[in-house]
Amino acid sequence: MTPTLISLFSILIGIVGANLTGFFLKKYSFGLIGKTISGVFGSVFLIKSFGRFGFDPTSISSSGNINFNLFLINIVVSFLGGAIAVILIQKLKAKMDK
């Protein structure tokens, strides 16, 4: 698995995290497209911010084999990035509506 494929998979997991958060927490739902966009940006932002700790896509596949522990951490951080982005964007939207 190449770093590009790992990055795309991480973005997909961020989208899933954002959409599941919007599905279960109706207060934070603002449409499929809005949740998808926030999932992409939330996932990328969190992976880029915390990926320096060693679970970025390049580190996961650096030895030629997949380090599944780092890959699992990457998946969890991507999911949380999407979920957190939906919540933060909804709070920002609420403040702007006031």
NUKEKE-959148 format. One line per 3 residues: number of its first residue (from 1); their letters; for each residue z, y, x of C-alpha. Coordinates in steps of 0.02 Angstrom, whole numbers, plus 50000, padded with zeros to 5 digits. Each point is the difference from the previous one (the first is absolute). Layout:
REM NUKEKE-959148
NUM = a = Z/Y/X ~ ...
REM end
This chain:
REM NUKEKE-959148
1 = mtp = 50000/50000/50000 ~ 49947/50164/50076 ~ 50103/50161/49995
4 = tli = 49873/50074/49879 ~ 50024/49858/49877 ~ 50189/50014/50017
7 = slf = 49989/50187/49964 ~ 49894/49972/49845 ~ 50120/49867/49939
10 = sil = 50146/50120/50028 ~ 49913/50133/49896 ~ 49968/49873/49862
13 = igi = 50185/49953/50000 ~ 50045/50186/49988 ~ 49887/50015/49848
16 = vga = 50085/49849/49921 ~ 50171/50076/50036 ~ 49952/50165/49919
19 = nlt = 49926/49918/49846 ~ 50148/49882/49977 ~ 50120/50145/50015
22 = gff = 49904/50096/49868 ~ 49993/49846/49889 ~ 50186/49962/50007
25 = lkk = 50061/50180/50006 ~ 49900/50083/49861 ~ 50076/50169/50045
28 = ysf = 49902/49998/50164 ~ 49834/49944/49930 ~ 49855/50123/50003
31 = gli = 49847/49892/49976 ~ 49914/49865/50099 ~ 49902/50118/50111
34 = gkt = 50150/50109/50039 ~ 50107/49850/50045 ~ 49861/49926/50106
37 = isg = 49974/50160/50099 ~ 50185/50024/50027 ~ 50015/49817/50055
40 = vfg = 49865/50023/50130 ~ 50075/50158/50073 ~ 50180/49938/49990
43 = svf = 49957/49837/50087 ~ 49900/50083/50138 ~ 50131/50135/50028
46 = lik = 50145/49878/50015 ~ 49906/49877/50111 ~ 49943/50141/50114
49 = sfg = 50175/50074/50005 ~ 50100/49842/50030 ~ 49864/49893/50079
52 = rfg = 50054/50063/50170 ~ 50146/49880/49989 ~ 49878/49859/50034
55 = fdp = 49931/49940/49834 ~ 49837/50096/49998 ~ 49839/49898/49980
58 = tsi = 49960/50007/50185 ~ 50169/49930/50050 ~ 49990/49863/49869
61 = sss = 49840/49928/50074 ~ 50019/50054/50182 ~ 50023/49825/50073
64 = gni = 49849/49929/49910 ~ 50112/49912/49876 ~ 50083/50072/49846
67 = nfn = 50184/50040/50019 ~ 50056/49957/49823 ~ 50170/50083/50016
70 = lfl = 49919/50167/50041 ~ 49870/49971/49865 ~ 50137/49971/49870
73 = ini = 50087/50162/50052 ~ 49833/50090/49987 ~ 49975/49933/49823
76 = vvs = 50175/50052/49944 ~ 49981/50175/50073 ~ 49829/50019/49918
79 = flg = 50069/49947/49831 ~ 50146/50119/50016 ~ 49883/50140/50055
82 = gai = 49897/49982/49843 ~ 50154/49992/49888 ~ 50085/50149/50081
85 = avi = 49841/50104/49993 ~ 49986/49976/49811 ~ 50179/50056/49975
88 = liq = 49986/50151/50115 ~ 49835/50058/49928 ~ 50068/49987/49823
91 = klk = 50153/50103/50050 ~ 49886/50129/50081 ~ 49895/50006/49842
94 = akm = 50157/50027/49894 ~ 50055/50145/50111 ~ 49829/50080/49991
97 = dk = 49999/49987/49810 ~ 50160/50104/49989
REM end
